[in-house]
Amino acid sequence: MARSAIVHLICAISDLGLGANDVGVVRELGEVTSEVFFLRNKQASRVENSKFLHIDPLKYGDKHDEKICNVCHRILPTTTFDLNQTGRDNRPVRRPSCKGCRKKIDGTPMVGSEKRRWEAAKPKMTDFECPICRKTTISGLTSKIVLNHNHTNGKILGWLCDSCNTGLGRFRDDPEVLREAIRYLESH
């Protein structure tokens, strides 16, 4: 096994809070134990080599029977990831997060009656300016606009361009993460 190999546990290690199929990166390979950094708990631990197996990352993902969740960092059956879109050659593309983690990410849904009220008043085939990026578009023709909501309480926040809504989601709707992004941009 090479240094920085990707591995997964074949049994739970309860004192570390890790389970079988948790994924980690070998930082230091030893004869009997190795230092493995586990992504789920962001912790490096010495683990007996007999408790993990080397994996080939190219054998995981949408084209295979198993996939690694980008949130809990476990190897799971591909069917535990929702379909997201269709790729080249009508190949199904699944979300990068498993269904369990998606529930946490998606949080509280919008109230159905409120969502229907907003959808009924959705700007259609008219000019729309995104309140974040200020891009002007013809809604439904030159850009998709989507209804954004607070994932903690389900409250509808308003219409955004699809790009900004996706961006907020990628930053976990977390102002501190956005401030870190601003500090990063300003430092460069």
KOLMI-865287 format. One record per residue: residue in one letter; x, y, z of N, C-alpha, C in turn. Coordinates in steps of 0.001 Angstrom, whole numbers, padded with zeros to 6 digits, always signed. Each point is the difference from the previous one (the first is absolute). Last residue first. Layout:
<rs>
AXYZXYZXYZ...
</rs>
This chain:
<rs>
H-006116+037318-001899+000664-000330-001255-000214+001127-000984S-001957+000009+004330+001425-000249+000271+000777-000322-001279E-004763+000701-000014+000687+001246+000286+001500-000206+000258L-002803-003789-000684+000075+000816-001228+000784+001285+000232Y-000794-002728+003763+000872-000693-000953+000176+000853-001267R-003096+001459+003200+001382+000193+000480+000994-000651-000957I-004510-000733-000923+000353+001409-000254+001430+000267+000454A-001778-004208+000974+000200+000127-001450+000410+001426-000350E-001197-000821+004423+001294-000634-000289+000309+000094-001492R-004213+001438+001372+001022+000959+000432+001407-000562-000249L-003606-002855-000832+000059+001054-001019+001032+001060+000369V-000882-003327+003121+000706-000608-001137+000121+001032-001124E-002514+001279+003684+001418-000084+000360+000819-000634-001122P-004798+000322-000418+000689+001283-000142+001487-000063+000342D-003164-003984-001922+000666+000369+001247+000764+001307-000188D-002485-003267-003025-000814+001115+000515+000567+000552+001298R+002286-003296-002757-000850-000502+001084-000867+001091+000638F+002858+000110-004027+000586+000614+001192-000840-000322+001244R-001464-001547-004126+001373-000537+000084+000752+000601+001190G-004337+001615-000988-000057-001382+000473+001380-000599+000166L-000388+004261-001921-000327+000055+001431-000034-001401+000599G+000617+000260-004648+001158+000504+000733-000253+000053+001495T-003558-001075-002886+000943-001113+000102+001219+000420+000809N-003052+003351-000964-000622-000952+000911+000919-001205+000217C+001294+003183-003188+000159+000510+001375-000615-000949+001016S-000512-001102-004587+001414-000009+000382+000200+000466+001433D-004345+000158-002030+000398-001348+000358+001457-000058+000481C-002722+004488+000716+000432-000742-001177+000506-001358+000489L-003697+002101+003009+001408+000220-000332+000282-000650-001348W-004465+001516+003616+000524-000533-001253+001461+000387-000181G-002285-000542+005023-000244+000700-001259+000651-000683-001180L-000638-001374+004833+000770+001240-000022-000195+000786-001290I-002748-003853+003337+000369+000374-001358+000667+001365+000028K-000118-003758+004066-000540+001286-000461+000530+000327-001397G+001135-003873+002998-000887-000179-001154-000561+001282-000575N+003372-000967+003706-001401+000146+000401-000999-000130-001146T+004787-000824-000549-000193-000271+001421-001473+000050+000376H+001770+001055-004369-000025-001445+000210-000166-000365+001470N-001629+004263-003166+000837-000249+001163-000122-001489+000334H-000786+001671-005124-000617-000001+001327+001044-000269+001067N-001132+001381-005734+000961-000281+001068-000727+000024+001340L-001273-000724-005494-000487+000484+001283+000966-000453+001088V+001263+000965-005344-000480-000995+000955-000399+000667+001308I+001181+000731-005761-000067+000597+001335-000670-001012+000925K+002857-000088-005004-000967-000595+000909+000019+000789+001305S+001199+001854-005096+000543-000540+001238-001134-000544+000846T-000756+001719-004357+001456+000096-000043+000662-000498+001280L-004746-000617-000387+000499-000043-001369+001526+000030-000041G-002694+000218+004058-000556-001111-000741+000493-000105-001436S+000481+004665+002193-000263-001210+000779-000692-001053-000860I+003468+003729-001360-001423-000204-000298-000335-001328+000653T+003925+003368+001871-000332-001112-000884-001468+000060-000377T+004540+002559+002776-001349+000168-000531-000239-001082-001034K+003396+000509+004514-000142-000399-001398-001455+000178-000402R+001992+000713+004459-000513+001106-000815-000056-000323-001491C+001154-002658+004179+001037+000287-001006-000374+001152-000932I-002999-001050+003699+001365-000221+000468+001011+000440-001044P-004835+000142-000658+000366+000912+001086+001422-000198+000534C-001976-000781-005110+000328-000776+001198+000442+000965+001107E-003365+001126-004084+001344+000289+000477+000221-000765+001290F-003394-000213-004634+000191-000324+001405+001446+000312+000352D-004094+000589-004216+001346+000257+000506+000025-000246+001503T-003384-002893-002809+000171+001422+000255+001419+000215+000523M-002495-004280-000785+000281+000705-001248+000013+001516+000182K-001628-001965+004266+000138-000825-001200+000193+000896-001206P+000011-000151+005878+000195+000803-001207+000251-000911-001210K-002939-001534+004286+001359-000059-000547+000105+000859-001256A-003806-001087+003153+000412+001375-000338+001410+000049-000600A-001957-004111+001408-001057+000594-000817+000371+001408-000456E+002816-002318+003036+000116-000549-001358-001054+000602-000925W-000157+001113+004616+001149+000617-000664+000121-000477-001446R-003333-002005+002606-000321+001420-000161+001135+000712-000734R+000657-004518+001197-000974+000111-001102-000357+001463-000265K+002747-000903+003698+000730-000276-001237-000938+000144-001204E-001888+000322+004265+000817+001182-000298+000742-000175-001318S-002466-003650+001616-000922+001068-000407+000761+001274-000356G+002543-003794+001654-000642-000226-001295-000885+001137-000477V+004334+000588+003113-001399-000355+000258-000706-000050-001347M+005261-001024+000199-000945+001126-000050-001394-000528+000310P+004029-002840+002070-000518+000425-001310-000915+001216+000119T+004336-001533+003064-001445+000153+000054-000512+000468-001360G+004683-002262-000372-000631+000595+001168-001509+000016-000080D+004019-001342-002968-001242+000625-000460-000767+000643+001147I+003976-002415+000991+000321+001134-000860-001267+000753-000392K-000450-004002+002441+000598+001040+000851+000290+001256-000821K-001594-003720-002308-001057+000467+000905+000518+001108+000900R+003041-002228-002827-000834+000969-000725-001103+000537+000892C+002753-003528+001551+000666+001306+000097-000806+001073-000723G-001617-004390-000299+000020+000413+001405+000620+001371+000184K+000049-002046-004322-001340+000465+000380-000054+000474+001448C+004763+000371-002404-000982-001073+000170-001338+000574+000490S+003525+002790-003100-000290-000293+001405-001066-001086+000079P+001451+001812-004183+001241-000418+000653-000193-000390+001466R-003742-000660-004041+000521+001047+000883+001277-000499+000667R-001120-002188-004705-000594+000065+001338+000634+001120+000813V-000959-001471-005426+000983+000598+000905-000696+000178+001341P-000781-003170-004808-000496+000667+001214+001154+000522+000855R+000006-000523-005438+000488-000666+001206-000545+000722+001221N-000425+000871-004990-001141-000289+000885+000392-000787+001252D+003244+001868-003152-000569-001287-000411-001138-000456+000907R+002540+003716+002344+000248-000376-001377-000550-001397-000276G-002250+001821+004221+001285+000342-000590+000074-000397-001457T-004039+001433+003718+000419-000992-000976+001282+000486-000650Q-002021+000902+005207-000091+000462-001375+000407-001135-000918N-000783-000693+004713+000085+001452-000038-000224+000542-001396L-001024-004582+003520+000309+000452-001349-000065+001515-000022D+001143-002418+004658-001088+000379-000899+000518+000368-001380F+002183-003546+003552+000212+001366-000483-001112+000313-000996T+000662-004314+001949-000302+000883+001131+000291+001466-000328T+000904-003714-003023-001447+000253+000085-000368+000883+001191T+004475-001624-000771-000333+001137-000866-001483+000349+000086P+002531-002291+004163-000539-000414-001300-000431+001231-000802L+003896+000926+003416-001401-000429+000080-000453-000510-001365I+004436+001924+003268-000307-000730-001226-001391-000588+000176R+001686+004586+002467-000171-001446+000139-000228-000588-001386H+000345+004839+001732+001216-000705-000422-000045-001487+000339C-003203+003933+000547+000333-000927+001092+001231-000848-000315V-001157+003314-003244-000263+000614+001300+000420-000941+001136N+000124-001061-004771+000912+001129+000213-000251+000726+001322C-000657-005381-001561-000740+001224+000298+000988+001126+000307I+000771-004388-003172+000432+000589+001269-000735+001322+000189K-001413-004809-002710+000428+001385-000156+000412+000515+001371E-001345-004953-003067+000212+000749+001228+000559+001382-000301D-001039-003138-003462-000998-000406+000997+000105+000781+001298H+001540+002244-004762+000318-001200+000773-001095-000298+001017K+000420+003940-002908+000090-001133-000929+000190-001336+000720D-000184+004264+002394-001258-000246-000701+000022-001226-000909G+003698-000103+003799-000670+001118-000653-001221-000453-000777Y+004967-002474+001316-001143+000500+000758-000622+001158-000768K+004161-002290-001075-001020-001055-000005-001239+000391+000803L+004087+002606-000404-000605-000061-001330-001085-001073-000101P+002793+000691+003936-001087+000985-000121-000686-000026-001367D+002361-003923+002828+000298+000660-001261-001138+000993-000237I+001904-002037+004887-001031+000029-001036+000538+000707-001241H+001745-002861+004816+000304+000987-001039-001138-000032-001025L-000802-001468+005173+000392-000487-001321+000265+001173-000917F-000169-001161+005790-000382+000768-001179+000516-000657-001268K+000754-001663+004530-001354+000552+000104-000414+000847-001196S+004377-002119+000894-000984-001055-000280-001433+000528+000018N+003825+002710+001180-000107-000195-001447-001044-001057-000369E-000256+003107+004425+000619-001266-000406-000243-000210-001489V+000190+004948+001952-000942-001094-000203+000785-001243-000408R+000302+005458+002040+000773-001213-000309-000980-001162-000030S-001440+005146-001236+000110-001003+001061+000896-001133-000453A-002191+005373-001184+001009-001006-000330+000140-000942+001187Q-004305+003205-001701+000926-000388+001048+000967-001044-000536K-004453+002073-001536+001149+000905-000169+001066-000264+001058N-004235-002415-000983+000208+000663+001290+001205+000939-000008R-001327-002136-004064-001272+000261+000680+000206+000711+001326L+003716-001488-002772-000632+001237-000419-001260+000309+000794F+004635-002634+001422-001379-000304-000382-000751+001297-000243F+005346-001809+000014-000846+001171+000221-001383-000342-000526V+004223-003193+001882-001030+000221-001016-000804+001230+000390E+004816-002952+001154-000754+001204+000326-000943+000277-001168S+001724-005008+001525+000251+001146-000876-000774+001191+000519T+002129-005282+001646-001025+001047+000048+000405+001127-000941V+002618-003841-000104-001166-000595+000660-001158+000991+000062E+004048+001235-002292+000011-001459-000149-001290-000624+000530G-000362+005068-001721+000878-000731+000905-000088-001492-000253L-001132+005169-002455-000179-001448-000026+001017-000663+000914E-002456+005009-000411+001273-000656+000318-000263-001495+000104R-003429+002778-001508+001023+001047+000056+001383-000586+000276V-004992-001653-002199+001170-000416+000774+001034+001107-000070V-005419+000519-000377+001228+000115-000776+001164-000391+000907G-005658-001340-000060+001092+000805+000526+001186-000002-000939V-005721-001558+000886+001138+000188-000892+001043+000905+000652D-004094-003666+001684+000476+001374+000099+001289+000103-000811N-002344-004188+000642-000141+000760-001242+000257+001489+000141A-001129-002467+004455+000474-000690-001201-000359+000851-001212G+000276+002959+004229-000627-001262-000351+000637-000634-001218L+001131+003739+004413+000049-000329-001422-000625-001364-000237G+001185+002609+004180-001277+000394-000591-000068-000285-001482L+003514-001043+003335+000242+001121-000913-001298+000514-000626D+000017-003739+002945+000605+001077+000789+000370+001205-000868S-001867-003989-002030-000960+000779+000786+000648+001128+000796I+000877-002608-004545+000918+000310+001101-000773+000962+000896A-001407-003906-004090-000184+001234+000769+001108+000148+001040C+000893-002598-004670-000730-000211+001241-000104+001326+000740I+002165-000273-004110-000786-001217-000219-000754-000384+001270L+001960+004897-002298-000031-000928+001125-000825-001224-000362H+002738+002901-003680-001264+000001+000740+000069-001048+001088V+003579+003354-003314-000391-001265+000612-001416+000114+000569I+004186+002407-003369-001366+000143+000502-000442-001370+000479A+005200+002038-000210-000996-000871-000608-001367+000268+000620S+004547+001989+000902-001181+000766-000387-001010-000842-000753R+004504-002371-000031-000284+001102+000913-001143+000823-000584A+000066-005051-001574+000797+001220-000125-000381+001022+001066M-000168-005585-000063-000847+001183+000000+000887+001239+000000
</rs>
